[in-house]
Amino acid sequence: MELPQGFRAHVTNIGVKDDTDDFTVVAADTVCSAAGVFTRSSFAGPSVLVSREHVADGRARAVVVISKNANVATGARGRADAEEVVAGVASALGCAAGDVLIASTGVIGRPYPIDRIRAGLGAIPTPLPGRDADAVARGIMTTDTVAKVASARVGDVLVVGVAKGVGMIEPDMATMIAMVFTDAAVEPAALDLVFRRVVDRTFNCVSVDTDTSTSDTAVILASGAAGAVDAAQFEVALREVCESLTKQIARDGEGAEKLIEVTVDGAGSDAQAKRVAKAIVNSPLVKTAVHGADPNWGRVAMAVGKATTADEVDQSRVVIRFGSQEVYPATVDDTGLDALAQYMRGSDVRIHVSLCTGGTGEATVWGCDLTDGYVRINADYTT
């Protein structure tokens, strides 16, 4: 898949990883509209701090990503290293350092191998040689098992997104690293508003393990090369791309075997619906039940109960479904339970809860099952 008009890329290995690409630069032909959302973690890394400052004016030229090293909790040296990387990319592109955003992902607490990175900065080709979005997605991977790419088109306008993330995923703004590129002409203020709306319904609705990363970064750049676009249609396309990436992240969760989709409706507000949905998808008991294909709806009821108060929800009115099968308050006989177990052996499991409060709030979130593979991957991550 190619990047939209007005963007080029450089993806290579500079020695952060042993044998796979670890250094990625995507740049627009000129400074263009940009927006970004970042982790709210108090342990945010220098890459997040620098990018927040650089995108504050709604403009950017490029994004550089270093994978396999988060450059977090590295003190003044880490900040200086991040600024050196940004300056090196800016020098190669012939733009101001403030027009370059940076993201880093990987192990926390280790400084960049800056000598290797300096050599990589000095070898950035001009102009950037590539347009392959799949290569960009591969270059930002850490423990991901697949590259994550999505695209949508509105007339002549193309929206392409890439993402990485499989663990330490419970966003509080966006999640992991996501980069979206479009050749639509969108003013910075409008781009920021639409991106935040879409992020709230997509990246902010995924969870693998309830752990918010120190490095979460989601950015969008709009080159304008394809001209203006209908605002509503553009938002639909952007959401399509971001929702696809969100599902790909959940499906590729560390050790995951199944995608879990939880929809909560009939809530007093969208915020309440999301709170309850997140409680369900994050519950270890729900996640292990899904892994074992056990239609144990009591665990879903537990999650609803812990996320709400008695004055918010009347338990006698709540409806719980696995797939399209109601399991509460209706009873399910043995034949029905066998059919539900068969459904839950599939790769996608949907849980639908109607709170029936009289409200119209709704939310859908995505996650994955909890397997022994997740424990093994994270037990051995740095060794």
KEKE-3310 file (N, C-alpha, C; in steps of 0.2 Angstrom, whole numbers, plus 5000, padded with zeros to 4 digits):
npx = (5004:5003:5009:4999:4997:5011:5019:5033:5045:5057:5065:5074:5087:5096:5104:5098:5089:5093:5091:5081:5071:5072:5071:5062:5057:5044:5039:5032:5030:5031:5029:5014:4997:4994:4991:4990:4989:4993:5000:4994:5002:5012:5024:5029:5039:5053:5051:5037:5036:5043:5036:5024:5026:5030:5020:5010:5007:4999:5005:5017:5031:5037:5038:5047:5052:5058:5061:5061:5067:5062:5066:5063:5062:5075:5081:5090:5099:5091:5081:5090:5095:5083:5080:5092:5090:5078:5083:5093:5085:5078:5088:5092:5081:5079:5072:5064:5068:5058:5047:5047:5041:5042:5043:5045:5047:5048:5059:5059:5069:5082:5095:5096:5105:5116:5126:5125:5113:5116:5124:5115:5106:5115:5115:5103:5094:5092:5081:5069:5067:5056:5038:5031:5019:5017:5030:5033:5025:5030:5043:5041:5037:5037:5035:5025:5016:5012:5012:5003:4991:4980:4968:4958:4947:4941:4933:4945:4954:4965:4967:4978:4984:4995:5000:5007:5008:5004:5005:5005:4994:4982:4974:4974:4970:4976:4984:4998:5008:5003:5001:4994:4991:4986:4981:4972:4966:4965:4962:4972:4966:4953:4957:4963:4951:4943:4951:4953:4940:4938:4949:4944:4934:4940:4955:4955:4947:4952:4959:4972:4978:4976:4986:4993:5004:5020:5023:5013:5007:4998:4997:4992:4995:4992:4994:4988:4988:4979:4968:4953:4940:4925:4919:4912:4912:4926:4928:4921:4929:4942:4938:4935:4948:4955:4948:4949:4963:4963:4956:4965:4976:4970:4967:4980:4985:4997:5000:4987:4973:4960:4949:4940:4925:4915:4900:4890:4875:4860:4863:4865:4874:4886:4899:4896:4893:4905:4913:4908:4909:4923:4926:4921:4928:4941:4941:4950:4944:4933:4941:4948:4938:4933:4944:4944:4932:4920:4904:4901:4891:4890:4902:4902:4891:4896:4906:4899:4892:4903:4907:4897:4884:4871:4861:4863:4860:4848:4848:4838:4834:4844:4851:4860:4871:4879:4886:4872:4864:4854:4858:4855:4842:4836:4835:4847:4846:4854:4857:4858:4869:4879:4879:4883:4896:4902:4901:4910:4922:4927:4936:4932:4923:4909:4902:4887:4879:4864:4860:4848:4843:4835:4842:4852:4865:4880:4893:4907:4920:4936:4946:4956:4958:4965:4979:4991:5001:5003:5008:5020:5027:5029:5035:5047:5052:5063:5074)
npy = (4994:5011:5027:5042:5055:5067:5063:5054:5041:5034:5019:5009:4999:5003:4998:4998:4988:4970:4964:4968:4981:4997:5011:5024:5036:5047:5059:5075:5084:5097:5108:5105:5104:5097:5086:5079:5067:5062:5051:5052:5049:5051:5048:5050:5049:5057:5058:5060:5072:5081:5080:5084:5098:5102:5100:5108:5120:5116:5112:5102:5094:5081:5064:5055:5038:5028:5011:4998:5004:5014:5026:5031:5037:5041:5053:5069:5066:5058:5067:5076:5067:5064:5077:5078:5068:5073:5085:5081:5074:5085:5092:5084:5085:5098:5107:5116:5111:5111:5107:5093:5078:5066:5048:5035:5018:5003:4995:5002:5014:5013:5021:5029:5020:5030:5033:5024:5029:5042:5039:5033:5045:5053:5046:5047:5047:5059:5065:5057:5040:5031:5025:5016:5011:4999:4995:5006:5002:4990:4994:5001:4991:4981:4970:4966:4954:4955:4967:4983:4990:5002:5008:5021:5029:5044:5050:5059:5059:5051:5041:5035:5024:5018:5007:5002:4990:4979:4976:4983:4991:5001:5014:5032:5043:5040:5028:5016:5017:5027:5032:5043:5047:5059:5065:5075:5092:5100:5112:5116:5118:5112:5099:5095:5094:5084:5073:5071:5068:5056:5048:5046:5037:5026:5023:5026:5016:5004:4990:4980:4975:4983:4992:5008:5015:5023:5030:5032:5038:5046:5053:5064:5069:5080:5083:5090:5088:5083:5091:5099:5092:5084:5088:5079:5067:5065:5063:5051:5042:5043:5038:5025:5020:5022:5014:5001:4999:4999:4988:4979:4980:4975:4962:4957:4957:4953:4937:4934:4925:4928:4940:4952:4960:4972:4979:4991:4997:5008:5016:5029:5039:5042:5041:5033:5021:5018:5016:5005:4996:4995:4990:4977:4972:4972:4964:4951:4939:4938:4939:4927:4918:4919:4915:4902:4898:4898:4901:4910:4920:4926:4932:4943:4950:4953:4962:4973:4976:4981:4992:5001:5010:5006:5015:5019:5009:4997:4980:4971:4975:4974:4968:4954:4948:4935:4935:4935:4929:4930:4929:4933:4942:4930:4912:4899:4884:4867:4864:4876:4882:4874:4878:4891:4889:4884:4895:4903:4898:4903:4915:4928:4936:4942:4953:4959:4971:4978:4991:4997:5009:5019:5029:5034:5032:5025:5013:5005:4994:4987:4972:4958:4940:4932:4924:4910:4913:4927:4929:4923:4930:4942:4939:4937:4948:4958:4950)
npz = (5000:4996:5002:5005:4992:4992:5002:5008:5012:5023:5028:5039:5046:5060:5070:5082:5084:5082:5069:5061:5054:5062:5062:5056:5045:5040:5029:5024:5008:5011:5025:5034:5039:5055:5069:5085:5098:5115:5128:5144:5155:5169:5168:5156:5141:5134:5120:5119:5126:5118:5106:5109:5111:5098:5090:5094:5087:5077:5065:5055:5048:5047:5054:5065:5070:5082:5085:5098:5108:5121:5126:5139:5156:5156:5160:5159:5149:5140:5135:5128:5119:5111:5106:5098:5089:5082:5077:5068:5059:5054:5048:5038:5030:5028:5035:5049:5066:5074:5066:5066:5072:5085:5090:5101:5105:5115:5126:5143:5151:5146:5138:5122:5109:5105:5097:5086:5081:5077:5066:5058:5056:5049:5037:5031:5016:5003:4991:5002:4999:4998:4996:5003:5013:5020:5023:5032:5042:5046:5051:5063:5072:5087:5098:5090:5080:5067:5054:5055:5045:5037:5026:5018:5006:5000:4987:4978:4988:4999:5014:5025:5037:5050:5063:5079:5092:5105:5118:5135:5134:5137:5134:5137:5130:5117:5110:5111:5096:5083:5067:5055:5039:5026:5010:5010:5010:5025:5037:5051:5064:5062:5059:5071:5079:5073:5073:5087:5090:5083:5088:5101:5100:5095:5096:5109:5114:5115:5124:5130:5142:5152:5155:5154:5142:5143:5132:5123:5107:5095:5079:5066:5049:5036:5020:5010:4996:4988:4988:4994:5005:5008:5024:5033:5026:5026:5040:5042:5034:5041:5053:5049:5046:5058:5066:5061:5063:5077:5080:5074:5083:5095:5091:5089:5102:5115:5115:5112:5106:5102:5097:5106:5107:5114:5117:5124:5127:5129:5140:5153:5148:5135:5141:5153:5147:5140:5151:5158:5147:5146:5159:5157:5146:5151:5162:5170:5173:5163:5152:5152:5153:5140:5133:5136:5130:5138:5141:5153:5159:5171:5175:5167:5172:5184:5181:5176:5187:5196:5190:5191:5201:5212:5211:5198:5189:5187:5191:5187:5175:5166:5151:5145:5132:5123:5108:5097:5106:5120:5137:5150:5156:5152:5153:5148:5140:5141:5128:5122:5129:5124:5111:5112:5118:5107:5098:5105:5103:5092:5082:5084:5097:5103:5115:5122:5130:5137:5146:5149:5155:5151:5145:5130:5129:5122:5118:5110:5113:5111:5114:5120:5122:5137:5139:5142:5135:5135:5148:5147:5137:5143:5155:5150:5144:5144:5145)
capx = (5000:5007:5007:4995:5001:5014:5022:5038:5047:5064:5064:5080:5090:5102:5107:5094:5087:5098:5091:5075:5070:5071:5072:5057:5055:5039:5039:5028:5035:5031:5026:5007:4993:4996:4988:4993:4987:4998:4999:4994:5006:5016:5031:5029:5045:5055:5048:5031:5036:5045:5031:5018:5028:5031:5013:5006:5005:4995:5009:5023:5033:5039:5038:5053:5050:5064:5058:5064:5070:5057:5070:5059:5066:5082:5083:5092:5102:5086:5079:5095:5095:5077:5081:5097:5087:5074:5087:5096:5080:5076:5094:5092:5075:5080:5066:5066:5068:5051:5043:5048:5038:5046:5040:5049:5044:5052:5061:5060:5075:5088:5096:5097:5112:5116:5132:5122:5108:5120:5126:5109:5104:5119:5114:5096:5094:5088:5075:5067:5066:5050:5031:5028:5016:5018:5037:5033:5022:5035:5048:5039:5035:5042:5033:5020:5017:5010:5011:4996:4990:4973:4967:4951:4947:4935:4935:4953:4958:4967:4969:4982:4986:4999:5001:5010:5005:5001:5005:5005:4989:4975:4975:4971:4971:4976:4987:5004:5010:4999:5002:4989:4993:4981:4982:4966:4967:4961:4965:4975:4961:4948:4960:4963:4945:4941:4956:4952:4934:4939:4953:4940:4929:4943:4961:4953:4942:4955:4963:4975:4980:4974:4992:4994:5011:5023:5025:5008:5007:4994:4998:4990:4998:4988:4998:4984:4990:4973:4963:4948:4936:4919:4921:4908:4915:4933:4928:4920:4935:4947:4936:4936:4955:4957:4944:4953:4970:4961:4954:4971:4980:4967:4968:4987:4987:5002:4998:4980:4970:4953:4947:4934:4921:4910:4895:4886:4870:4855:4866:4864:4878:4891:4904:4895:4893:4912:4916:4905:4912:4930:4926:4920:4934:4947:4941:4954:4939:4930:4945:4950:4932:4933:4949:4942:4926:4916:4899:4900:4889:4890:4907:4900:4887:4901:4910:4894:4891:4908:4908:4891:4881:4864:4856:4864:4858:4843:4850:4833:4832:4850:4851:4867:4871:4885:4884:4865:4860:4853:4860:4852:4839:4833:4839:4849:4847:4861:4859:4860:4875:4884:4880:4887:4903:4905:4902:4915:4928:4929:4941:4929:4918:4905:4898:4882:4875:4860:4859:4841:4842:4831:4846:4854:4872:4882:4900:4910:4927:4939:4951:4958:4958:4971:4982:4997:5006:5004:5012:5027:5030:5030:5040:5054:5053:5070:5079)
capy = (5000:5017:5033:5047:5060:5072:5059:5049:5038:5031:5014:5005:4997:5007:4995:4998:4981:4966:4962:4971:4989:5000:5018:5026:5043:5049:5067:5078:5088:5104:5109:5104:5103:5091:5085:5074:5066:5058:5048:5056:5046:5056:5045:5051:5050:5063:5059:5063:5079:5085:5080:5089:5105:5103:5100:5113:5125:5113:5111:5098:5091:5074:5060:5050:5033:5023:5006:4994:5008:5019:5032:5034:5037:5042:5060:5074:5063:5056:5073:5079:5063:5065:5083:5077:5065:5078:5090:5077:5073:5091:5094:5080:5087:5105:5111:5118:5105:5111:5104:5086:5075:5060:5043:5029:5012:4998:4994:5008:5014:5012:5027:5027:5019:5037:5033:5021:5033:5047:5036:5033:5051:5055:5042:5048:5049:5065:5065:5051:5036:5026:5027:5010:5011:4993:4996:5010:4999:4985:4998:5003:4985:4979:4963:4964:4948:4957:4975:4985:4996:5002:5014:5023:5034:5049:5053:5059:5059:5045:5041:5029:5024:5013:5007:4997:4990:4973:4975:4989:4994:5004:5021:5037:5048:5037:5022:5014:5022:5027:5038:5043:5052:5060:5071:5080:5099:5102:5117:5113:5118:5107:5093:5093:5092:5078:5068:5070:5064:5049:5044:5045:5032:5021:5021:5026:5011:4997:4988:4973:4973:4989:4996:5014:5016:5030:5033:5033:5043:5046:5059:5064:5074:5081:5086:5094:5087:5081:5096:5099:5086:5085:5086:5073:5061:5064:5060:5044:5038:5043:5033:5018:5018:5021:5008:4995:4999:4998:4980:4975:4980:4971:4955:4955:4957:4949:4930:4934:4921:4930:4947:4953:4966:4973:4985:4993:5003:5010:5019:5036:5043:5038:5040:5028:5015:5016:5014:4998:4991:4994:4985:4970:4969:4972:4959:4945:4933:4938:4937:4920:4914:4919:4911:4895:4896:4897:4906:4912:4927:4929:4937:4950:4954:4955:4968:4978:4978:4984:4998:5005:5010:5003:5020:5020:5003:4992:4974:4967:4977:4973:4962:4952:4943:4933:4935:4937:4925:4932:4924:4936:4938:4924:4907:4896:4877:4864:4864:4883:4883:4870:4882:4897:4887:4883:4902:4907:4895:4906:4920:4934:4935:4949:4953:4965:4973:4984:4993:4999:5015:5024:5033:5032:5032:5018:5013:4999:4994:4980:4969:4951:4935:4932:4917:4909:4916:4934:4929:4921:4935:4948:4937:4936:4953:4961:4945)
capz = (5000:4995:5006:5001:4989:4996:5008:5006:5018:5024:5033:5039:5052:5062:5075:5089:5084:5079:5062:5058:5053:5068:5061:5051:5044:5035:5028:5019:5004:5014:5031:5033:5045:5059:5075:5089:5105:5118:5134:5150:5160:5172:5166:5148:5139:5130:5113:5120:5128:5112:5100:5111:5110:5091:5086:5097:5083:5072:5059:5055:5041:5047:5060:5065:5075:5084:5089:5102:5114:5122:5129:5145:5162:5155:5162:5154:5143:5136:5132:5124:5113:5107:5102:5093:5083:5079:5074:5063:5053:5051:5044:5031:5026:5026:5039:5056:5071:5077:5062:5066:5078:5086:5094:5102:5108:5117:5133:5147:5156:5143:5134:5115:5107:5101:5092:5080:5079:5074:5060:5054:5054:5044:5031:5028:5009:5001:4995:5005:4993:4998:4997:5005:5020:5024:5026:5038:5048:5049:5054:5070:5076:5093:5099:5086:5076:5060:5053:5055:5040:5035:5021:5015:5001:4999:4980:4976:4994:5002:5021:5026:5044:5052:5070:5082:5099:5107:5125:5138:5130:5140:5132:5141:5125:5111:5112:5107:5091:5077:5062:5050:5033:5021:5006:5010:5013:5031:5041:5058:5070:5060:5059:5078:5082:5070:5075:5094:5090:5081:5093:5107:5098:5092:5100:5116:5116:5115:5129:5130:5148:5157:5157:5150:5141:5144:5126:5118:5103:5089:5075:5059:5045:5030:5015:5006:4989:4984:4988:4999:5005:5012:5031:5036:5023:5028:5047:5041:5032:5046:5058:5047:5046:5065:5069:5058:5067:5084:5080:5073:5089:5100:5089:5090:5108:5116:5117:5111:5101:5100:5097:5110:5105:5119:5115:5129:5125:5134:5146:5154:5144:5132:5146:5157:5143:5139:5158:5159:5142:5148:5164:5155:5142:5155:5167:5169:5173:5157:5146:5153:5150:5132:5130:5137:5127:5143:5141:5160:5159:5178:5175:5164:5177:5190:5178:5176:5194:5199:5186:5192:5207:5212:5209:5191:5185:5190:5188:5184:5168:5162:5147:5143:5126:5119:5101:5097:5111:5127:5142:5156:5161:5150:5154:5142:5142:5139:5121:5120:5131:5119:5105:5114:5118:5100:5096:5108:5101:5086:5083:5086:5102:5104:5121:5121:5137:5137:5153:5149:5160:5148:5141:5124:5128:5119:5117:5108:5114:5109:5118:5118:5128:5142:5138:5145:5130:5137:5154:5145:5133:5147:5160:5147:5139:5143:5146)
cpx = (5004:5004:5003:5000:5005:5018:5028:5041:5054:5064:5070:5082:5096:5106:5104:5091:5093:5098:5085:5075:5069:5071:5067:5056:5050:5039:5035:5033:5036:5028:5018:5003:4994:4992:4990:4989:4991:4996:4998:4998:5011:5024:5032:5037:5047:5052:5041:5031:5038:5040:5025:5020:5028:5025:5008:5003:5001:4999:5015:5025:5035:5038:5044:5051:5056:5060:5063:5068:5065:5060:5065:5063:5073:5085:5085:5095:5096:5083:5083:5095:5089:5078:5086:5094:5082:5078:5091:5091:5079:5082:5094:5086:5075:5074:5068:5065:5061:5046:5043:5045:5042:5042:5045:5045:5049:5053:5062:5066:5082:5089:5097:5104:5114:5121:5129:5117:5111:5122:5120:5106:5108:5118:5107:5097:5090:5087:5073:5065:5059:5043:5027:5025:5017:5025:5037:5030:5026:5040:5047:5037:5040:5040:5027:5021:5015:5010:5004:4995:4983:4973:4959:4951:4940:4936:4942:4957:4959:4969:4972:4985:4990:4999:5005:5008:5002:5001:5006:5000:4982:4976:4971:4972:4971:4979:4993:5006:5006:5000:4997:4991:4988:4983:4977:4969:4963:4965:4967:4969:4955:4951:4961:4957:4943:4945:4954:4945:4934:4943:4949:4936:4933:4949:4959:4949:4945:4959:4966:4976:4980:4980:4993:5002:5013:5024:5019:5008:5003:4995:4994:4993:4993:4991:4994:4984:4984:4967:4958:4944:4930:4921:4918:4911:4922:4933:4926:4926:4941:4945:4937:4943:4957:4954:4947:4959:4968:4960:4961:4975:4977:4968:4975:4990:4992:4999:4991:4979:4963:4952:4940:4931:4915:4906:4891:4881:4865:4858:4864:4868:4883:4897:4903:4895:4900:4915:4914:4909:4919:4931:4925:4926:4940:4947:4945:4949:4935:4934:4947:4944:4931:4938:4947:4935:4920:4911:4897:4898:4889:4896:4906:4896:4891:4904:4905:4893:4897:4910:4902:4889:4874:4859:4857:4860:4854:4845:4845:4831:4838:4849:4858:4867:4878:4883:4877:4861:4860:4854:4857:4848:4836:4838:4841:4850:4853:4863:4861:4867:4881:4885:4884:4894:4906:4906:4909:4922:4931:4934:4939:4923:4915:4901:4893:4878:4871:4858:4851:4839:4837:4835:4848:4861:4874:4890:4902:4917:4930:4945:4953:4957:4964:4973:4988:5003:5008:5009:5019:5030:5033:5035:5047:5056:5060:5075:5079)
cpy = (5006:5023:5037:5052:5065:5069:5055:5047:5035:5026:5010:5003:5001:5004:4995:4991:4977:4965:4964:4979:4992:5008:5020:5033:5044:5057:5069:5082:5095:5103:5109:5104:5097:5091:5079:5073:5061:5055:5053:5054:5051:5054:5046:5052:5056:5064:5062:5070:5083:5086:5085:5096:5107:5104:5105:5118:5122:5112:5106:5096:5084:5071:5055:5045:5029:5018:5001:4997:5014:5026:5035:5033:5037:5049:5065:5072:5061:5062:5076:5074:5063:5071:5082:5073:5069:5083:5087:5076:5079:5094:5091:5083:5094:5109:5112:5111:5105:5109:5096:5083:5068:5055:5038:5024:5007:4998:5001:5008:5013:5018:5024:5025:5025:5037:5030:5025:5039:5045:5036:5040:5054:5052:5043:5051:5055:5065:5058:5046:5032:5029:5021:5010:5005:4993:5000:5006:4993:4988:5000:4997:4984:4971:4961:4958:4950:4965:4977:4991:4996:5009:5015:5028:5038:5053:5053:5058:5052:5046:5035:5029:5018:5013:5002:4996:4983:4972:4982:4994:4995:5011:5026:5043:5045:5030:5020:5019:5022:5033:5037:5049:5053:5066:5076:5087:5100:5107:5114:5112:5112:5100:5090:5091:5086:5072:5066:5066:5057:5045:5042:5038:5026:5019:5021:5021:5004:4996:4981:4971:4978:4993:5002:5015:5023:5033:5033:5039:5042:5053:5058:5070:5074:5086:5091:5093:5086:5086:5095:5093:5088:5083:5080:5067:5059:5060:5052:5039:5038:5038:5026:5016:5017:5015:5001:4994:4997:4990:4976:4975:4975:4963:4952:4956:4952:4942:4929:4928:4923:4937:4947:4960:4967:4980:4985:4999:5004:5013:5026:5041:5039:5036:5034:5021:5013:5013:5007:4993:4990:4989:4978:4968:4969:4967:4953:4939:4933:4936:4930:4915:4914:4915:4903:4893:4895:4902:4908:4919:4930:4934:4943:4954:4957:4962:4974:4981:4982:4991:5003:5005:5008:5009:5022:5015:4998:4985:4970:4969:4976:4967:4960:4947:4941:4932:4938:4933:4928:4927:4926:4941:4931:4918:4903:4888:4874:4864:4871:4884:4879:4875:4888:4895:4886:4890:4905:4903:4898:4912:4927:4933:4942:4948:4960:4965:4979:4985:4995:5004:5020:5029:5030:5032:5025:5019:5006:4999:4987:4978:4962:4947:4935:4925:4916:4912:4924:4934:4927:4926:4941:4946:4937:4942:4956:4956:4939)
cpz = (5000:5000:5002:4997:4994:5002:5005:5013:5018:5029:5033:5045:5054:5068:5082:5090:5081:5072:5058:5058:5060:5068:5055:5051:5039:5035:5023:5014:5007:5021:5030:5039:5048:5066:5079:5096:5108:5125:5139:5156:5163:5171:5159:5146:5135:5123:5114:5121:5122:5107:5103:5110:5102:5087:5089:5092:5077:5065:5060:5048:5041:5054:5059:5071:5076:5088:5092:5108:5115:5124:5134:5151:5161:5156:5157:5148:5138:5132:5127:5118:5109:5103:5097:5087:5079:5074:5068:5057:5050:5046:5038:5027:5024:5029:5046:5061:5074:5073:5062:5073:5079:5091:5095:5106:5109:5124:5136:5151:5153:5138:5127:5114:5102:5096:5085:5077:5075:5067:5055:5052:5049:5037:5028:5021:5008:4993:4998:4999:4993:4998:5000:5012:5024:5027:5032:5044:5051:5053:5061:5074:5082:5094:5095:5081:5068:5060:5052:5051:5038:5030:5020:5010:5001:4992:4979:4982:4997:5010:5022:5033:5045:5060:5072:5089:5100:5114:5128:5135:5134:5139:5137:5136:5118:5113:5108:5102:5085:5073:5056:5045:5028:5017:5005:5013:5019:5035:5048:5063:5068:5061:5066:5081:5079:5073:5082:5094:5088:5086:5099:5106:5095:5096:5107:5119:5115:5121:5129:5137:5154:5159:5152:5149:5142:5138:5120:5114:5097:5085:5069:5055:5039:5025:5011:4998:4985:4984:4994:4999:5010:5020:5034:5033:5025:5035:5046:5039:5037:5051:5056:5047:5053:5068:5067:5062:5074:5084:5079:5079:5094:5097:5089:5097:5110:5119:5115:5105:5099:5101:5101:5109:5110:5117:5121:5127:5130:5140:5147:5150:5140:5137:5150:5153:5142:5146:5159:5154:5144:5154:5162:5151:5146:5161:5166:5169:5166:5152:5147:5151:5143:5130:5131:5134:5132:5143:5149:5160:5166:5179:5172:5168:5182:5187:5178:5183:5197:5196:5187:5199:5207:5210:5201:5187:5190:5187:5185:5177:5163:5157:5144:5137:5125:5112:5101:5102:5118:5132:5149:5154:5159:5152:5148:5144:5140:5132:5119:5123:5127:5113:5106:5115:5112:5097:5099:5107:5094:5087:5085:5091:5104:5110:5121:5127:5135:5144:5154:5155:5157:5144:5134:5123:5126:5118:5115:5110:5112:5113:5116:5124:5132:5141:5142:5141:5133:5143:5152:5141:5138:5153:5157:5143:5138:5144:5140)
residu = (MET:GLU:LEU:PRO:GLN:GLY:PHE:ARG:ALA:HIS:VAL:THR:ASN:ILE:GLY:VAL:LYS:ASP:ASP:THR:ASP:ASP:PHE:THR:VAL:VAL:ALA:ALA:ASP:THR:VAL:CYS:SER:ALA:ALA:GLY:VAL:PHE:THR:ARG:SER:SER:PHE:ALA:GLY:PRO:SER:VAL:LEU:VAL:SER:ARG:GLU:HIS:VAL:ALA:ASP:GLY:ARG:ALA:ARG:ALA:VAL:VAL:VAL:ILE:SER:LYS:ASN:ALA:ASN:VAL:ALA:THR:GLY:ALA:ARG:GLY:ARG:ALA:ASP:ALA:GLU:GLU:VAL:VAL:ALA:GLY:VAL:ALA:SER:ALA:LEU:GLY:CYS:ALA:ALA:GLY:ASP:VAL:LEU:ILE:ALA:SER:THR:GLY:VAL:ILE:GLY:ARG:PRO:TYR:PRO:ILE:ASP:ARG:ILE:ARG:ALA:GLY:LEU:GLY:ALA:ILE:PRO:THR:PRO:LEU:PRO:GLY:ARG:ASP:ALA:ASP:ALA:VAL:ALA:ARG:GLY:ILE:MET:THR:THR:ASP:THR:VAL:ALA:LYS:VAL:ALA:SER:ALA:ARG:VAL:GLY:ASP:VAL:LEU:VAL:VAL:GLY:VAL:ALA:LYS:GLY:VAL:GLY:MET:ILE:GLU:PRO:ASP:MET:ALA:THR:MET:ILE:ALA:MET:VAL:PHE:THR:ASP:ALA:ALA:VAL:GLU:PRO:ALA:ALA:LEU:ASP:LEU:VAL:PHE:ARG:ARG:VAL:VAL:ASP:ARG:THR:PHE:ASN:CYS:VAL:SER:VAL:ASP:THR:ASP:THR:SER:THR:SER:ASP:THR:ALA:VAL:ILE:LEU:ALA:SER:GLY:ALA:ALA:GLY:ALA:VAL:ASP:ALA:ALA:GLN:PHE:GLU:VAL:ALA:LEU:ARG:GLU:VAL:CYS:GLU:SER:LEU:THR:LYS:GLN:ILE:ALA:ARG:ASP:GLY:GLU:GLY:ALA:GLU:LYS:LEU:ILE:GLU:VAL:THR:VAL:ASP:GLY:ALA:GLY:SER:ASP:ALA:GLN:ALA:LYS:ARG:VAL:ALA:LYS:ALA:ILE:VAL:ASN:SER:PRO:LEU:VAL:LYS:THR:ALA:VAL:HIS:GLY:ALA:ASP:PRO:ASN:TRP:GLY:ARG:VAL:ALA:MET:ALA:VAL:GLY:LYS:ALA:THR:THR:ALA:ASP:GLU:VAL:ASP:GLN:SER:ARG:VAL:VAL:ILE:ARG:PHE:GLY:SER:GLN:GLU:VAL:TYR:PRO:ALA:THR:VAL:ASP:ASP:THR:GLY:LEU:ASP:ALA:LEU:ALA:GLN:TYR:MET:ARG:GLY:SER:ASP:VAL:ARG:ILE:HIS:VAL:SER:LEU:CYS:THR:GLY:GLY:THR:GLY:GLU:ALA:THR:VAL:TRP:GLY:CYS:ASP:LEU:THR:ASP:GLY:TYR:VAL:ARG:ILE:ASN:ALA:ASP:TYR:THR:THR)
# end
